[in-house]
């Protein structure tokens, strides 16, 4: 059949759909007899079958249309645009296709991928739901949906979706890897480790699987096994920078000269590739720079260490494009809005549950140590860094003003019932993290400092602990740390100083308008007088002192942060004054900190 004849036959079949689905189905099948790869004919057949009430056959036809998409030039072009990250081009082409045929499930799935890449996860979820409604057997769409759930922190939903995907595609390690990661996010560590064990047996040469396995082993405190897994991953792919950084990120391991030579060789190869391919291998390069910074720091070669840290941070800063003025603007708005009168007018508006304990502040300020101490108490359960408070705040801003950063304005205008609903939503969303019957549980996301006014409103009986560390030690520790996600402020010294300053500024305001509602743990004071500080901390929580809190390092609970190995050791001063060898390079940090540096551990009377 010639192309024109084929097009004419399709046009005739579409006309028949309006009044004669039986004839339309016959026409579509006649086309498929001659051109079995005609995606359009498969979609017409699906339309006709639905009109005839033959839904199962219609779903099969929709799925067949997906398989035929590789022969559709327009869809191939759209897929190429996606692969090259030309998202506007892909979106334009896909919307044009869906205007022609709103049931093209391949186009729906690809448009969902566009939405997901730009962070419109709600839109992606709706599109994928529609694709699966039309073609329940569309495995790629279900796998995409699992990823969208994971990105939205809906880990239980992600696991359920992945179970269906893995059942249909058991030989795809990416699906099982994502399931194990999701299990880890809801505390299913034993199941996740067992799954990784099976995967690494089936795919022994898969470096990223060994790396993920190492992450999970690290989380549960099996350090030797974790190191062995990372070393196996390096043996499989010595050029994958993330593996070297994962090994460095254990903090307790020291690289030898052979390791440094291997990393330098891998970095040279990555830089050659980057010269040929623009930004290619930037992730490998930055991970290797951070790992080499750690290696040279261990060897006390501080010039080389700083050089590597600076380059790694510069690469990541360029990727993230953090804007310090946006954080400053939110803090300014919060200070102007959340006055003592504001809180007085809204006393006890939120959910009254006293269960959550928030540990917050700067990353790398000792929050994991405080969490480990409290999680050793018989009444308090440790969980992990939960994403729910920022999600609630940003979701409120988007729902009210189409802009997440306007959450302060949205919260200020929220009625009493909305405030209570937000508190209840937090409790419901985090319930999956609670594995014991203990009455209290911890959320230790450091960045929750920005949302303390929201926490005070929606959960007025929750306890808030501010973990604070000397600004130079804290910020230098952040500069040496590459975070898996988030913490975009931490890749420029000036941004970090501004972030620390804004943090202290907002917390000082909260102290003034809500006195006594936040308990501050000064890291250096905790190191100097552990028992006295722990007793004060437990008194703030209205809990009796327990000796186990001073033996926190013996607690075998899983820890998912960069400090996981450090808090499995007794209190020590190893992290104190680590910035001093790098003092000559820290001018931008000190300038940005301003009066906060001299006033520590207090807040300055005037922030300038």
N, C-alpha and C positions, 0 to 999 in steps of 0.2 A: 504494500500500500504506500503510495507516494505521500510526502509530508503534507501537501495540501489536502489530499483526500483524507488523510488521518485527521487533520484539523477540522475539515468539514464534518466528518463523522462524529467527532467530539461535540461540535456545535449542535448537531442534530440530536444527539443523545441528551444534551443539556435541555434542549427545548422539550423533549419528551418527558423529562422529569416533572415538569409543571403539571401535567395532567394524566400521564400514562406511565407510572413507574415500571410496570411489567415490560412495556416496550423499551423503556430506557435501559433496563437491566439487560434485555436481549441485545440491544445495540452495543452497550458497553462490553458485553462478553464477546460479541462479534469482532470488536476492535482488538480485544485481548487475544483472540485466536490468531490474529495477524501480527500484532505488536504486543507481546506479553509484557514488555517493559514499560508500557504506557501508564505512568503514575496517575495521570488525569482520568483514564478509563477506569482504573481501580477505584478512584474516589467517586466517580459517577455511579459505579456499581454499589458502593457503600451507601450513597444517598438513596438509591432506588430500593435497596434492601431494607433500609430503615423505614422508608415510606410504606413498605409492605409488612412491617412489623417483624422482620427477620433479623433481630438485633445481633445475635451471635455471628451470623454470616456477615452482617455489616461491619462488625468489629474486625473480622478476619480480612475483609476487603480493605479496610482502612490501614491495617497492618501491612498488607501486601503493597499498598501504595507507598508506604515508607521504604520498603525494600527496593522499589522501582525508582526512588528519588535520584539515585546515582546516575540515571540516564536523563535527568531533567536538567538542561543547561542552566536555567535561571537559578535553580536550587543549588547546583554545583558552584555557581558564582557567589551565592549568598554564603555557602559553607566556606569558600575560600576567603571571603571578607572576614568571617568570624575567626578563622585560623590566623589571619594576619592582624587581628584585633582592630579592624576597620569597622567599628561598631555602628557608626551612623549609616555607612553603606549597607551593612547587613540588615539593619533595622528597616531602612527604606525598601529594600528588595522584599523582605519578608512581609511587611505590611501590605505591599502591593499584591503579593500572592494571596494573602488572607482576605483582601478585598474581593478578589476573584472567587475564592473558595475558602470560606471560614472554617471548613472542616479538614483542611490539609494538616494532618497531625505532625508531619515532619516539619512544616513551617512553624506550627505552634511551638513545638519543642525548641527549635532554634531561636525563636523570638524570646522564649523563656530564658535561654542561655544568655542572650543579650541583656535581658533585665537583671539576671543574676550577677553578671559581670559588673554592672554599674550600681549594684547594691539595692535594686528594687526587688527584694526577695518576696514581698507580698504579691507583686504582679507576676513574678516567676512561678510562685506556687499556684496561683489561679490558672495560669496558662497550662502548666503541667497537669493540673487536675482535669482540665478540659481535654487535653490530649489523651489521658488515661481513660477518661469517660468514653471517648470515641474508640480507643484501641487499648483495652486493658492489658494486652500482651506486649505492649511496647516497652521492652526492658530498658532501653536507653532513657526514655522519659521517666520511668520509675527510679532509675539510678540518679538522674538529675534531681528528682524530687527529694530523694534522700539527702543529697548534698545541700539543697536549699533548706531542708529542715535543720541540718547540722549547722549551717551558717546562721540560722536564726536561734541557735542554742536549744533547739527542740530535739534533744538527743534520744529520748524514748521513741518519738515518731521516726527519727532517722533509723534506729535499729529495726523497727517494725518494717519499714520500707525496704531496708537492705536484706532482711530475711527473705522477702519475696524475690528480690533481685538475685540473691545468691542461689536460691533454689533453682532458678532458671538458667543461671550462668555460673556454675560452681568453679569454673577454671579461671575466673577473672580475679587476680589478687587485689586489684584496686578496690573492689567492692568489700572484700573481707577486711582489708586494711582500714577502710573508713568505718566499718562496723566496730572493729576493735577500738578505734579512736573514740567513737561515740560511747561505747561501753565504759571506757576510761573516764569519760566526762560525767557519768552518772554513778561512778563508784564500783562498776562491775569489773574490778581489776583481775580477779581470778579467771573469769571467763575470757577477758581480753588477752591475758597472757597465754592461756591455753590455745586461743585462736592463733596468736602469733607463732606459737610453737609449731602448730600444724602447718601454717603458711610457710615458715622458713624451711620446714622439711620438704614441702612440695616444690618450693621455688628457692633452692639454696643459693642461687647466684643473684638474687634480687636484692641489691644493696639497700634500697629504701625500706624494704620490709625488715631487714636486720636492724636498721636505724630506729624504726618505729618500735620494734621489739625492745631495743635498748632503752628507749624513752620510758616504756611501761615498767620495765624492770627497775629502772632508776626510781620511778615514782613509789614503788613499794619497798624500796630500801635494799634491793638485791644488787649492791654496787658491783661486786666482782662479775656477776653474770651480765650486768649492764655493760661493763667495760669490754667483756668478751664479745658481746653482740656488736658493739660499735667497731671493735677491731675486725670482726668478720666483715662488716659492711665496708670498711676501708680496704680490706683485701680484695673485695669484689669491685670497688670503684674508688681508687685513691684520689681521683679528681673531684669527687663530690664534696664540696666545701662544707656543707651542712653537717656531714658526719664528723669531720674534724672539730667543728665548733661544738657539736654535741658532747664530744669527749672532753673538750676544754671546759664546757659548761658544768661538768661535775664539780669543778672548783678544787677538788681534793687530789686530782691527778697532776703530775708534773711531766711535761714532755722532755724527752731526751734529745741529743743532737740529731739522731737519726730521724726522729719525728719532725724536727724543724726542717731538716733537709728535704724530707718527703713533702711537707707542706709548701716549702719554697718552690719546689719543682712543679707541684700542682698549680700554684699561683701563677708561675711563669706561663704554663700552658693555657690557663684560663685567660690571662691577659693577652696572649697571642690570638686566641680565638675571639676575644672581645674586639681587638683591633680590626679583625676581618668582618665582624658581624655587628658593629655598632654596640648596642647594649647587651649583646649576647653574653651569657654567663656572669652577669653582674652579681647574681645571688651567690654563685660559687666564690667569686672574688671577695665579696664582703665577708662571707663566713670564714674564708681562709685568713683574711686580714685580722679579724677578731681573734681567731685561734692563735695566729702567730703573735698577736699582741700579748696574749696570755703566756705563750711559750717564752718570749723574750723578757716579759715581766718576771717570770719565775727565775730566769737566769740573771736577773738584775741588770739587764742591758736596756736601760730606760729610754735612751734615744730611739732605738729600734722599736721598742714596744709602743712608744707614743706614736711613732710614724705609722705603724700598722693600725693602731686604734683610730687615728685621725682619718686615714684613707677609708677604712671600713665604715666609719660613721658618715663620712662625706657621701659615699655611694648610697647608703640607706636614706640619708637626709634628702638627697635628690629624688629618690623614689617616692617619698612620703609628702614632701612639701608642707611641713607643719607650719602653722601661722600662730605665733605667740600672741598676736593681738586679739585673736578670736577667744582664746582662753581668758585673757585679761578682760575682755568685754563681758564675758559671762560672769566673772567674779565681780566686776563693777556693778552689773545689774543685780546680782544676788545681794550684795551689800546694801544697795539702794532700796531693794524691795523687802527683804526679810528682816524687818526691824523688830524690836522687842514688842511693840504694839501689834504688829502683824501676827506674831506668835500668840500673844495674849488673846487676841480675838478668835483664835482657832485652837484653843486648848482642847486636847483629847478628840480632835476631829477624826483621826485615822483609825486603823484597826488596833484594838487594845492589846493584842498578843504580845507578851514580853519575850518570846522565844529567841529572836535573832540577836546576835552580838556582832557588831561590825568593827573590824580592825582595818584602819585605813591610814592614809598618809602618802608619802612618797614611796615609789618602789625602791627596793634595796635599803630600806630604813629599819629593818628588824621586825617587820610585821609577821614574817613566818616564824620567827623565834617566839613572839608573843602568842601566836596561834598554837604553836606546839606546846607551850607551857599550859595554856588554858585547856587544850584538848586532852591533856593528861589528868584533868579533873573529872571526878565521877559524874558531875552534872552537866558537862559541856562537851558537845560533839564538834570535832573539826570536820570541815568539808573541803572547800577549795576556794579559789578566786571565782566568785559567781558573777555572771554578766548581767544579772537581772535588774539591778538598780539603774545603771546607765540606759538599759533597754527601755525601762519604764519612762525615764525622763525624756529621752529622745523621741520615743513613741508618742508621748503627750504633746511634745512640740510639733511633731509632724502632723498629728491628728488635728491640732487646733490652728496651726499657722503654716502648715506645709513646710516647716523648717525645724529640724530637731534642735538646733542651737537656741531656739526661742522657748525652751522649756521653762525658763524662769517666769516669763510673761504668762505662759499657759498655766503654770502651777498657781500663780498669784490669783488668777481669775477662776480657778476650779472651785466648784461648790463642795459642800461638806460630803455629800454622797460619793462624789468622784474621788475625793481624798481617801475615804474609807475603802473604796473599790480598789484603788492602787495598792493600798496596804495588803488587802486580802489577796490580790493578784500576786504580789511578791511571795507571800506565804505559800500559796498554791503552787507556784512555779518552782519553788525551791524545795518542796516537800520530797521530791525524788532523791535529793541529796542526803536525806536523813536515814541512816541505816540502823540506828539504835533507839532506845526509848528514852534517851537523855532529854531533860526538859529544855535545854538551850543548845543552839547550834551557831557556828561561826560563818560569817561571810567575810573573807579577808581580801577583797579586791582593793588594792591601795587607792586606785583612782576614785573611789567613792567619796573622797574628801570633797570633790566638787559638788556632790549631791547631798551633803549633810543637811541642808535646809529641807530637801524633799524627804529624807529619812525621818527627820524630826516631825514632819507633818503627817506622813502616812503610817508611821510606826512609832508613836510617841513613847511607848514603853520599852522600845529596843534600847540596848546599851551601845555606846559608841566609844571606841578606843582609838586614840591618835598615836601612832608609833612614829617617833621623830628621832632623827639621827643628825649628827653634825653635818651642815650643808656641804662642806668640801668632801668629807668621806662619802656621804650619800650620793652626791652628784658625780663624783669621780667613779664610784662603783657603777652607776648607771651608764656612764660613758664607755666603760669597759664591757658592758653587757649588750649583746644583741638579743632582743626579745622576739619570740616567735611571731607575735602580733601586738599591735597597739604600741603605746609608749612612744608616739611619734616625736614628742618633745625632747627625747633623750639623745638625739644624734647630733646636736650642736651644743657646745658649752654655753653659749649665750641663751639659747632657748631653754636649756635646763635650769639656768639660774633664774630666768624669768618665771618659769613654772614653779620652782620652789618658793620664790617670793610670793607669787599669787596664792599658793597653798597656805603659807603662813598668814597671809593677809586675810583670807576668808576664815581660817580657823580662829584668828584673833577676833574677828567680828562675831563669830558664833559664841566665843567665850564671853563677849560683852553682852550679847542680847539673850543668850541662853546659858547663864552661868551655872557651872557644875554639871552640865549635861554631857560633856565630853571629858573623858579621863585621858590624860597625856602620859605616855611612857617615853621617857628620854632614854635613848639606847645606851648612852655611856653610863647613866645612873643605874640602869638595870645590870650592866656588866660589873659595876663597882659594888652593888649591894643587892644581889639577886633575891634573897629572902625578903628583905624589906620592901622591895618594889613589887614582888609577887603578892605579898600580903595586902599591900595597898590596892593592887589591881583586883584581887578577889573581893576585898571589902567594897569596892565600887560596884561589883556585880552582886553584892549581898550573898556571897558564897563563903563557906568556911575554908580556912587554909588546909591544904592537903600536901603531904610531903612529896607525893608523886609529881607535883608540879615542878619541883626542883630537880627531879630525875627525868625531865622531859625527853632527854636524848635516848632513853631506853624505850620510849613509845614507838611501837612498830607500825603506826598508822601510815597510810600513803600520804605523800607530800608532792604536790605538782608544781612547785616553783623552782626558780634558779637556786634557792637556798636549801634544797631538799637534803643534800648531804651535810651541809654545815650544821643544820639543826639536829643531826643525829650524833653530834659531839657535845660534850659538856660546854658550858659557857666559857668563852675565851676572848682574848682581845686581839686576835689575829687580824681583824678587819679595821682596827683603829689606826688612823694616820697613814693609810696606804696612799693618800694623795701627795704626801710630802715629796717623794722623789720627782714628782711631775709638776711641782709648784711653778716652775718657770713658764709652763704652757697654760696656766689656768687663769690668766688675766681676764679673758672674756667672761668666764664664769663668775669671778669675783665682782666684776663691774655690774653684771646683771643681778647678782644677789643684793648689792647695795647694802643698806643698813641691816638687813636680815643677818648677814654674816657676823657682824660685831655684836649683835644683841643676843645671839644664840646662847643658851636654850630658850630665852624669853623672846617674845615678839617685840620689835622696835616700837617706840611710842609714835613714831612718824615714819611712814614708808617712803616718803619723798615723792 
